[in-house]
Amino acid sequence: MRVAAFSELIGPPDGVELLEQDNPTAGPGEAVIDVKACSLNRHDLWILQGHSAMIEGDELPFVSGLDPAGVVREAPADARVSEGDRILLCANQTCGTCDRCREGPENHCESFSLYHGGFAEQAAVTADRLIPIPDSLSFAEATALPTAYLTAWHMLQKADITAGDRVFIPGATGGVGLAGVQLADVLGATSVGTTTSESKADRLGEFADEVVVGREPEQLVAAAGESSADAALNHLSGEFTNVCGRVLRTGGRQVVCGRTAGESLDQLSAPFFLSQQEILGSTMGTQPELERLVELAAAGTFDPIVDRTYPLAETGTAFADMETRDAFGKLVITP
C-alpha cells in the first residue's frame, strides 16, 4: 500500500514522502480499514516541523494522521462493526485499567496517547475505537470531527457553556476555532470570533454572531469588549491568554488546548486573580462525546467545514498550505 510518511523533520513539503509499505495485519482486537479520508491537524504539523517530543529521528519514516475515516476491510468477530461498514476512528488510546480510565473521563488516562497512521491507503486500528457513520455524512466531513470538533466540544463542556452565554474565540477560522464557533451556536451561545484576514471575515460571519478583524491585543480587546464574555476558547496560548482574560467577565473561564502562538500562557496575575477567573487545560475529548458529534452532524445540526481535499501524493502540499494558515476549515487527505 502507499503511505505519506514523514521522512525528515524539516517541515513541509520536503519532509513528506510517498512510500510503499506492506499492507497492515490486524493484531488482537484490531480491525483493518480502507482509509477514504484523513484530516490534517496542527498536531501533525508540529511533528513534521520537529517541534514534538512524540517521535525522534530514529523512528523515521513516520506515518502520522489521527483521524482516518473509511470502510472496514476486516474486523474481529465480537466487534460492533463489520466488513463493509462506513466508520470513523476515535484517536484516543488509553490503558483501560487506571483509576482515570475506570472513573472517567477517559482523556485523563495516566498513559493517554493518540493513534497515528491515517495518511495511508489502509490502517490497522483498535476495533473498539471505531464509530459507525451514516451515509448522510461524507468521509471528508467525518474526518474533520475527531480532533478539531471533539476538542472544541470538550472545551465548551469544560467551560460549562449554556444557552445565552457569550464565548470569545480568537483565531476562529482554523479547525478548532471554527468548530468552537459552530458548536457554541449548537448550544445556543453567542460566539465572538476573531481573524487577522479581511478576506476570511465575511465567511466567518456566516457562522459567528460577531466577527473581530485584527491582530494587535488592544485592538482585539476593544472590538470584542472588555469584561464581556462568559468563556474563552484559547487554542493559541502566548499573548492571547491575556487577551482572553481581559475579554472575560469576573468569574469567567478560559479553556486552553493549544500553543500555536506561544509555548507559555502570558497572563497578568493581578487582573486574573482579582477577577476570580479560571484557566483550564483541555486535550481532545471522550469517545461518547465524539459519537454525539457524529449524531449531530449526520442530522444536519451543524456541517463540518472542509476547506479542500488532496490526494495522498500531495500530502506535503497540504501541510505547506496549513503552515501558511491560508485555509478556512479543515484540510483533508483522500487516499
N, C-alpha and C positions, 0 to 999 in steps of 0.2 A: 504494500500500500504506500501511498505518498503521504508525507508529513511536511509541515512548515516548521522547521526547527531553528532554535537559536544556536548558531554555530560559533558566534563570538559575541561577547557582551560589550558591544561598541555602539549600540543604538541602531535605529532603522535608517535606511533599508538594508544596509550592508551586512548587518548581523543576523539576517534571516535567510535561510537556505532551504530550497525544496529538495527533500531527500526521499529515497526509497527505504522502507523498513519492512520487516516481517509483519504479517497480519497478527493482531493480538490474539492470545489464547486466554480463555476465561479461567480464572482461578476459583477456589471455593467461594461461593456466594456472589460471584461476579456474573455480569451479562456482557455480551459483546454487542455494540451498536454500530450501525452505519451512520456516520455524522453527516447531517444535512446543513447545519449552521452552527457557528460558534462565535460569540461576540468577543470583541476586544475590550479589555479593561485596563485602567491605569496601573493596576497590579502587575499585569503582564509587561507593560512598558517599563516599569521600574526594574524588573528582572533583566530585560533586554539592555537597558542602559547601564547595568552593573550596580544599581542602587539598592539591591535587595540582598539580605543575608541568606535568602532561601536556598540559593544554589551557588556553587563555586565553579571555577573554571574547569576542574577535572570532571565535572558532571555533564559537560557539553558533548555532543549536541543535546539540547533540552527542548522538549515539546511542551509548550505552555497551552493555555486555553482552559478556562474554568467551567464554561457554561455550554457544553455540547447539547444540541437538540437533534433528534434523528429518529431512526427506526430500529427496533430490536431485531438483531440477527439471530441471537440465541440467548436463552435465559434459563436459570435453574428451575427445576420442576415446581418448587414451592414459592416462586416469586409471584408478585401480584401483576407482573407484566409478562407478555408472551411474544413469541416471534411475530413480527409484523406490526406490533403496536407503535404508534407515534408517541415519543417520550421526550422528557426534559430531565437533565441531571441536576440535582441539588449538590453543589460542590462541597458541602460540609463534610469533613472527615473527623470523626470523634472516636474515643476509645470505647464508649458504651458501658463502662464499668465504674468510673469515678463518681464521687458524690454529685458533681455538677451535672453529669450525664443522667444520673438517676433522678435528681430533683429538678433539673432544668433551670434555665433554658440551655439547650444543647450547645449553643455557641459560647458558653462559659466553660466548656470541657477543658480540663487541665492540659490536654495534649491536642487542642483544637488545631486543625490544619485544613488545607484546601486541596481539592483534586486539580491536577494538571494533565493535559494530554488531548485537549479538544481540537487543536489545529492539525487534524489528521482525517483521513478518509474513514477510519474505523477506530474504536476505542473500547478497551475493557474497563468496566466501571462497576462499582458496588450496586448490585441489583436493587437493594432496599432503598437506594437513593434516587431511583427513577420514578418520575411522576408522569402519568399519562396526560397527554394533551389532546383536546378535541380538534376536529377538522377546521373549526372556525378560527383557530389560532395558527398562523403560519409558523414555520420553523424559525424564520428570521425574527419574528415578534417574540416567540417563546424564548429564544436565547438571550434576549435583552433583559429578561426578568431576574434570573438567579442572583446576579451580583448587584447591578445598579438599582433595580426596583426593590429587591429584597432589602438591600442596605437602607434605602430611603424609607421604606415602610417600617422597618425596625426602629429607625431613628425617630420617626413620628410617634411610634408607640412609647418609646422611652421618654419622649417629651410630653406624653400624656395629652396629645392633641385631640380636641373635640370640636364639634361644630361651633363656629363663631370665633375661634381663636385666630390670631394673626401670626403668620410664620414668615420669618425672614430667611431667604436662601441666596447667599452670594454665589456667583458662578453658576447660574441656573440654566445654561444651555448645554452642559455636558451630561454624561449619563446619570449620575446620582442627583445632580442639581435639577435637571428637567424632570426626573422621576419624582423628586420631592414636591415640585410644583403640582404635578398631575395628581399625586396621591393625597396631597393636602386638600385638593378640591374634592376628591372622593370622600374625605372625612368631613366635608362641609366647612373647612377652614379657609381663611383669606390668605393668599400667598403673595409675597413681595419678592420678586426675583431680580437679580442684577446680571448685567452683561457689560463687557467692555466694547462690544461690537454694535455700532449703529445698524449694520446690515442684518443682525440677528434680532434686534429689538422688536420689530414688527411680528416676526414669527413667534417670539417668546410671548408677545401679547395675546396670542391665540390661546395660551394656556394659563399664564399668570394673571392674577387680578390686578397687580400693579407691577410695572417694569421700571427699573432704575438703570440708566446707562451711565457708566463712569468707571474710573479706576482708582482715583485717589480716595483715601479713607474719609476725609472731611466731606467730600462730595457725596459719597455713598450714605453717610450718616444723615446729612442734611436732607437728601432726597427721600430716603426711606422713613425718616422721622425718628428723632432721638426718643428713647424710652417708649416706643410704640408697639413693640412685638411681644407676644407671649412666649415665643420659642424661636430658635435659630438652628438651621441645619448647616453645619460647617464642615464641608469636605475639603477645605483649602488649608486651614491652620494658619501659621505665621501671623501677619498683621491683621488678618481678617478675624482673628479671635477677639481682639479688642473692638473692632468694628461691630461685630455681633453683640458684644457686651454693651456697647453704647446704644444700640438699637433696642435692646431688651428692656422690658419693664422691670420694676422691682420684683424679685422672686422669679424672674424668667429663667428658662432652661436652654442652654446651648449644648447641642449634641455634636460631637466631633467624630468623624470617621476616616479622615484622610490627611495628607500632608503635601498637596500639590504646590502650595505657596510657601511652605517652610517646614522645617523639622521641629520647630518649637511652637508653643502656644503663647503668643505675645499678648499678654493681658495685664493691664494696670491693676494692681492689687486693691487699692483703696476703693475705687468705684465698684469693683467686683464684690467685696465683702460688705460694703455699706448698702449695696442694693440687694444683698442676700440672694445672689444668683447662684445657679448651679452649672457646672461644666461636666458633661457625661461622655465617656468614651463608648463607642459602639462599633462592632465588627459584624458584618453580614447580618444574618437573622436565623430563623429556625425553619425546618422543613415544613411544618404545618403552616407557617406564615407564607411560604412560597406556594404551597398548594392553594391557599386562599387567593393569592395574587393571580394564579392561573385561572381560577374560577371567575374572578372579577374581569380579567382581560378577555376571557372567552365569551363572557356575557356582554361585552361591549361597554362596561362601566368606564374603562379608560383604554386607550390604544397605545401600546408600547411604541415609542418613536425610534425608527431605524433611519439613519441619515443615508447610508449607502451600503452596498454589499460588494465583496471582492471574491474572485476565485482564489483557491488555495495558493496558486503560484504568485499571487500579488499580495501576500500577507505582509511582506516588507513594506510595500507601498502604503498599505492600510495603517501600519504603525507610524510611518512617516507623516501621514495625514493626521493621526492622533496627536503626534508631537507638536504640530503646528497649531493645534486647537482650532481647526477650521470647521469642525463638524457641529451639527445641531442634532443631538441624539446619538444613538449607538452606531458604531461601525461593526460590520458582521462579515465573517469569512464563510463562504459556502463551498465546502469541498466537493 
